[in-house]
Amino acid sequence: MIDLLKKLCEINGTSGDEARVADFITDNIAPKNAVIRRDSLGNILVFKKGKNTPQKVIMFAAHMDEVGFIVTDITKSGFLKFSVVGGITPDVVFGRRVKFNNGVTGVIAGKPVHLLNKKESDIQPKTDDLFIDICAADKAESEKHISPGDFCYFTNGFDELNNDIIRAKAVDDRLGCAIMLDMLKSELEYDCVFAFTVQEEIGCRGAAAAAFNLEPDICIVLEATTACDIAGVSDNEAVCRLYDGPVISFMDKGTIYDRELYDITMKTAKENGLKAQTKSRIVGGNDGGVIHKTVGGIRTIAISAPCRYIHSPFCIVSKNDIHEMRVLVDKLLCKFAIL
């Protein structure tokens, strides 16, 4: 599963540009007892036959897209103006290396620090004040390689540290995709459906179409979520912590999760000796925000891996947290199938 995660994280695919991720996923779904289709938005929808038929239709969901950048204009000097695709703040991107799908690389830059006046130095730069430098001599040279509408991405390696830590881009939410692929490669106790969704980072658009197509009774959203267990942050502001197991949400900015499913999930983790935690703040959101309101209402729960520095080039997660999350979803399939 970690090898799958590595390969998925190294693929570029922001909202609206998920095709390469989708191709990898379809190529890696074991064909035995699986029916695969792609809908008009680009979601991959999979039915997997299990040993038994459940009383309810159970859906697992994870989004394929990552945060990234899109070129909006090219200046006379050949610099690229851009907009972020998804929730990226300027302080995360300044000075970062980015790469386009055609192989061209650049650096996100702005006014040099030694030229800032006092007022400017006290204010965080806005995205509109930044640009991508691909070292072109002028606009004409830039236009030979890049056009408005082209996507680019953070570029860095996939690192495994201290036998437990993974550091990479796009962990949100290739992690959820890797877990679902691993489930599809295994023998399941019950039939279920899987939705690899598009465009989560710009408003959970693919998830609504996927849920409408599959019409599940229960949905388990698999995600990564913000862990702020870092220096300078108080305990109650940390939201969740690395090494404390998967995060079971009771509420976030988009969803109040089904209370019975929440209680069952927490109880199941405890019964099986698995770590589990919840959030200390009501923050964030995911595909569950639209799924639970679709097709007359769908009972929904979210299970997430705690992730430091989410939406940055260097997301950090624990392998053990991922492992316990993977074990937990198998146990929950058996519990939810007989509700």
N, C-alpha and C positions, 0 to 999 in steps of 0.2 A: 504493500500500500504506500509506503514512503517513496518507493521508486516511481510509482504512478504520480504521486504528489510532485516530485521533482520534475518529471516530464511536463506535467500540466502547468506548473509555475513558470517554466521556461518558455512556454508558448505565449505570444502576445494576443490579447483579445479584449479590448474595452467594449463598452456598450455600443452596439451597432456594428461591431467588427469581430464577432465571436466565431466566425466560420472555421478558422483553423482549430480552435478549441473543440468545436462541435465535431469536426472531422476526426480528431484524435479520439474523442470519446466513442463515437460510433465504431471506429476501427478496433477499439479495445473492449467492446461489449461481447462477452461470450455468447455465441448465437444459440446455444442450447436453451430451449424453453424461454426464449426472449423474443418479443415482437417490438420492433423499433420503427418509429416514424418521426418526421420533422414537420412541425406546423408552419403556417405562413410567416410567423414572426421569427422563426429559427429555433424555437424550443425543441429539444429532443425528448420525446415521450416514449417510455419503455414499459411494456408489461412483462413481468417475470413470473413464470409458473413456479409455485412452491410445492411442498409435499401435501399441503392441505389447502382447502378453499376457506377463507375467513368469512365471518358473518358480515363484515364491513369492508369497504374498499379503502385500503391503506395506501397513502401516497407519501413518498419521500421526495423532498425538493432541495435543490442547491443551485445557485446561479453560476453561470460560466463566465460572465464578464468581470473585468477588473477596472480599477480607475486608470485614467490615462489622459492624453492631451489630443486636441485637434487644432490644426492650423486654420486661422481665420483670415490672415492677410500677410503679404510680403512687402516689406518697406523698400524704398529706393536703394537703400544700402545693402539689401539682401538679407536682412534679419527677418525672422518669422514671428509674427504675432500669433497668439494662441489662446484657446480657452481650455479649462479643465473639463474632463468628462467624469463626473462623479465628485465626491467630496474630498478635494485636495486643497490644503492651505498653502499660501505662498512661502511660508517659512520652511516647509518641507521640501520645496522644489528648487530653491535658489542654489545655483552652482552644481546641480545634478546633471549627469549625463543621460541623454535620451537617444532612442533609436527608432527609426522609421521602418516600415515593413519592407522597403526596398534596400535596406542595409545602411542608408545614410545615418550618420550620428551627429549629434549636436550637444550643446551645453545651454541650460537655462540660465540666463544672466539678466543683469539690470545695471543700474547706475553704480559705479564702484564706491565702496564704503568711504574712501578718502575724499570723495567729491560731494558727499552728503552734507548739507547744512545741519545745524543742531535739531531743527524741527523734523527734518526728514529722518535723521538717525534715530529719533525716538518713536517713529511710527513704522509698523510692519508694512512692507511694500504690498501693493495690490497686484493681482495677476495682470491687470492692464498695463502696469509699469514694467513688466518683464518681457523677455523675448527669447527666442531660441537662436543661437548662433551656430550655423553649420559651416562657418568660415568661407562663405561665398563672397566674391569680390563685389557683387552688386545684385540687383533684382533679377536681371536676365540670367545670371549664373544660377541663382537659387531656383528659378523657374524651370531649369533643365532637370532638376531632381525632385522638387517638391511643389505641390499645388494646394491651394486652400481646400480644406476638407480631408486632407491626409491625417492619419492618426500616428502618434508616436508614444513611446513607453519608457518607463524607467528600465535601465539595463544594468543588471548586476548578477552575480552568481547565486547558486543555491548552495548554502553552506550548512553542514551538520557539525555542531559544536558540542563538546563535553559529553558525547554519547547520547544526549537527550534533546538538545536544542536545534531547531531548524530556523534559519534566517534567509528570507527570500522575499521577492515581490509576489503579489497576486495570491498570497495565502488565503485572502478573502476573495472568492470563496472556492478556489481550486481544492481546498481541503475538503469541503463538503462533497465536491464532485469525485474526489479520490475515494472517499468512504463509500459513496454509492456505486462506483465502479467495482470496488472490492466486494460489495454485497452481490452485485450482478455476476461476479465470477464464482460465487459460493452457492451452496445448496441452501435454499431458504425453507423455513418451516411452513410459511404461508405465501400464497400469491400476493403480489403487491405491484404497484406502479411507481415509476420514477420520473421526475420532471427535472431535466437539466435546463434551467431557464436563462433567458437573455434579458439584458437591460435592467437589472436590479439596481445598479448604481445610479440610475437617473430616474428612479421612480417605480421600480418593481413592475414594469410593464409586461414583461413576458410571463410572469407568474399568474397574472389574471387570466390570460389566454390559456395557459396550461391547465389551471384548475377548472376552467370552464369546459375544456376538452375532455378531461379525465373524470370529472365529477366525483371526487373521493368523498368518503364520509369523515375520514380523519387524515390530517396531514402532519408530518414531522419535518420541520425545516432544519436543515443541517448547515451550520454557519461558523464563521469566526466572529468574535466580538471583542470590544475594546477592553484591554487590561491596563490599568494605570498604576500597577504596583511598583512604582518607581520612586526615586529620591525626590523629596519635596512635595509628595502627595500624601495627604492624611489617609488613614485606614478607610474611613467611610466614603472617601472620594475615589478610591482605587477601582471601583465598579466590580472587578473580579481579579483573580490572581493566577499567574502561572503556577503549575504543579499541584493545584487544588482540584483538578479534574474538570470535566465538562460543565458548562454553565447552563442551568435550566432557568429560563425566564418566566416570571409570572406576569410581567408587564414591561413594555417599552413604549417609545413614542408613537408606534403604529398599531399596537395590539395589546389587548388584555387577553392573555392566553386562557384556554379552557382549564378551569380549576381542577377538575377531576383528572385530566391528563397530566397536569403539573404534579398533583399529589401522587399519582401512580408512578410517574417518572422518578420522583425523589425516593419513593418507597422501594422501587425496583433497584435503584443504584445501591441503596443501603442493604437490601437483602442479598445482593450479589458481591458485597465487599468492594464496591466501586466508589471512588471519590465523586462528589458532585457538589456544586456550589450554585448560588444565585447571585444576581447583581445587587450591589449596595446602592445603586442609583437608577432612576427611571430614565434611561438614555438609549439612543440608537433606534434601529428598526431594521426590518428585513422583509423578505417576500411574504412572510406571514401576515403582514399588514393588509395586503390585498387578497390573499388566499382565503382568509377567514370570512371575508364579506362576499365571496363569489358563490354562485349557484344556490342561492337561498341560505347560505351559511355553511361553513366547514369547520369542524372542531380542529383546533390547531395548537401545536406546541413547538417551541424552538429549542434546539440543543446546539450549543456553540462551544468551540474551543477558545479559551482565553488567548488573546493575541496582543502583544505589545507593539506599539508603533504602526497600528493598522492604517491602511491607505498611504503608506510610505514605501520607499524602495527596500526597506529592511524590516519587514514584519518578522516578529519573533514568537514562536510557539514551541510547546513541549511535546515531544514524541509520546511521552507517557499519557498526557492529557488526550491526545488523539487516539491512542490505543484504548483508553477507557471509554471514550466516546463511541468507538467502533463496537466494543463489546456491549455497551448499553443499548445501542439501536437494535441489535439482534434480540435482546431480551424484551425490548418494548414491542417489537413486531408481534411476538407471541402473546403479550398482554393485551395489546389493542385489538388484535384480531378476534378476540372473543368477547369484547365489550357489548 
